[in-house]
Amino acid sequence: MQHVWNQHDLSELTDPGSIDRVGHFVHGNQDGGYAFEMPLMGYQILRFTDEFSTELKREGNLDQVRPLVHEVRRGSLKRDGDDGWELRFVAYALIRNELDPANGMPLGEIDYASDLEYSQIQLVADDEAGLYRFRSWVAKNGLLDDSQAKAV
């Protein structure tokens, strides 16, 4: 039976920089029993109503208001073995591209406008000690800042 903890149980991961540090470590150590995946799920677009666009243009002295487009990815950072765990999340990045109305894909090469934002953060392990093991592993590898390390 798998045990699952969410971001409320993982207070040290409410800072996006913490997930970035874990991700860089896991990505750089895939030969050492770690796995990294971030497949593309799709694109999310926010189009503004005409009324809101008019208001934004007027208040911001803008010529035009472009829709917001996010690239959405499903992330998995995993440590294999009996003492393993998997950190799962959804990552969003704002991109500057417009979407092609014909296929819903970005026009041109992806141009990122933001760092990743994370949601739906979950830690999964095969036993109840997974949360403790993960927190100890993160602290041991120096993947927390000083204020987070004291809380572990």
TAZIJO-V741377 format. One record per run of one state. SS is the DSSP state (H for helix, E for strand, - for the rest). FROM is the first residue (numbers start at 1). LEN is the number of residues. Records with the same first field share a line. If there is no record, write none. Layout:
SS=FROM-LEN + FROM-LEN
This chain:
-=1-2 + 7-4 + 14-2 + 29-1 + 33-1 + 47-3 + 61-7 + 80-5 + 96-3 + 100-6 + 107-5 + 113-4 + 126-4 + 141-5 + 152-1
E=3-4 + 34-13 + 68-12 + 85-11 + 99-1 + 106-1 + 112-1 + 117-9
H=11-3 + 16-13 + 30-3 + 50-11 + 130-11 + 146-6
